[in-house]
Amino acid sequence: MQVEPSRSELAVFTDGAMELALLRDMSGVDPIGERAAIELIRRARVDYLNALPIAAAIVTQKPDGAIELLANERFEMLDSLSGIIPIRPGAAAPLIEREPLKRALQTFLAGDKRGHEFGWQDGDGVGGRHFVVRLGRLSAYDDGTRRCVLSLIDRTAEVENERSLRAEMTHDSLTGLPNRVAFGEALDAVLACDDPVGHAVLIVDLTRFSRINESMGSIAGDELIITVARRMVASLRAGDMLARIGGDEFAILLTLTDGPGDALHAARRIQATMTAPFRISDLEIRIDCAIGCALVSDRAAGAEDLVRNAQFALKRAKASGRVEVYQPGEVSKARHRFSLETELRRAIDSDSLTLAFQPLINLQTNRVAGFEALARWEHEALGLISPTEFIPVAEESGLIVPLGRWAFETALSTLAQWDATQGEAVPIHIGVNVSAIQLARDDVSSAVEGALRRAGITGERLTLELTESSIVQDPERATRTLQGLKELDAKIAMDDFGTGYSSLAYLQRLPIDILKIDRSFVTGMLGDRDSVAIVRAVLGLADALGMDTTAEGVETFELAQTLAALGCSCGQGFYFARPLAADEALAYWRSRNA
């Protein structure tokens, strides 16, 4: 980096005392002596200029407008000038004849400012140079001659380094595409326009990429990303921008020439590029992609908001398998879910949740066989919050693990309290739901063992209800967990049977005691022959495998009678009772089993 001259180094140019003294001493001398004195002054100036660590020159403007330049060696290297060179019309333009330096120099010499500084780029492209230009006024002569010091601080290397660093900061090193920073800047530029409408943001996420990366290695994964990027670039129109904003995530800024339909057409073109297999090493691999879209509107708050909106749509696209467009209100719903997560965490920590107990009725004896424990949450400000709202939040946030453990503890301690109130063990069992997330993340068998021990309850009085999906997601882990629960003598019920990916192999291999028939089949039985056939088939299957059955959603007397006639073991639904508080549930058992 160039070193700027100090104030003392420039003092000779701002103080003409030495020159004036020499001129006074020359009065009466011969012309040869006068020329020698002037040459002495000129050489002194050049020596001082050459002592400066930057390109510098003294610019003199004669009364007739002619310009003379006295430059140091560094200035000469920049301009190929030497000594005092008159600037004549028609001569090859030196530095001070180039705009905007020429105009700035003329304005400064004509004015009365002591100094002026500005940045200047001389030339464009690779050969362009960048300077900080400084002008400092020198004392004028009596004949109207004006003078100034011109210094040029070369910042070319610094600017090029900045450009190189910025290029690294704004481009993906693997694909050479713009990265998230560059994409955000481009999006901000669009939003700053008078009419930003007419653009859209697409977020493209590759499916199965993580599996390919894990099984074939990072080099193969990088090769796949590069190939995908090339195909996507080829599918876009001129003016559209493609950026890589994540490991397997790309963003596209589209110009909508024919309205929002352009975004869907672009998305389909991108999906079409993925249909041909990718050749990686000796393998041909097919991958799909999920695409979410957000349309730019005049109400868009910023680039990050638009990218986030497109990612909300992407999340739905992964579930639906279609191109999804962001719908207003999704952000507020997400914020509500985060707020609900915070409140739920506090509720679990402060033991503010309760359990309700819905009776399970033996359809043959019409007596209470047990209860299903259901979590209930009544918020101080929000009121009663439905389990269909807070259970998904608990699963997404991981709070389902402490929530599930709390349910084990509370249900079994309630059963122990009922025993104490009756003075003997109440002949019923308690059913507690186990989430698929809890089954995957928690040591369920150890948690149940601890809860049974603390409550003083034997395992045969506890039923764990799992959905088919929780078993299918990780069959090996589910098998180990269920075997551990059976060692505690707990019963296992498969909840919502028939609505998921049912597998007879699982029913045969896993230690399942009860099949719970989903309410979607039960409620329509009386008016739908297909539903009756499904229920009859499930009952026959359970009987063949030695399992009990429970029908959910029993709402009428006719349904209860029909299910009993078909051989269903238990029924559960509003016909018998809604979920009850703990003391009400015990009273209901007493009245029903008296």
Secondary structure, DSSP 8 states (H G I E B T S, - for coil): ------TTTTHHHH--HHHHHHHHHTTT--HHHHHHHHHHHHHHHHHHHHHSSSEEEEEEE-TTS-EEEEE-HHHHHHH---SB----TTS---GGGSTTHHHHHHHHHHS--SEEEEEEEESSGGG-EEEEEEEEEE---TTS-EEEEEEEEE-HHHHHHHHHHHHHHHB-TTT--B-HHHHHHHHHHHHTSS---SEEEEEEEETTHHHHHHHH-HHHHHHHHHHHHHHHHHHS-TT-EEEE-SSSEEEEEEE-SS-THHHHHHHHHHHHHTTS-EEETTEEE---EEEEEEE--TT---HHHHHHHHHHHHHHHHHHSS-EE--TTHHHHHHHHHHHHHHHHHHHHTT--EEEEEEEEETTT-SEEEEEEEEEEEETTTEEE-HHHHHHHHHHHTTHHHHHHHHHHHHHHHHHHHHHHHTS--S-EEEEEE-HHHHHHS-HHHHHHHHHHHHT--GGGEEEEEEHHHHHH-HHHHHHHHHHHHHTT-EEEEEEETSS---HHHHHHS---EEEE-HHHHTTGGG-HHHHHHHHHHHHHHHHTT-EEEEE---SHHHHHHHHHHT--EEESTTT---B-HHHHHHHHHHH--
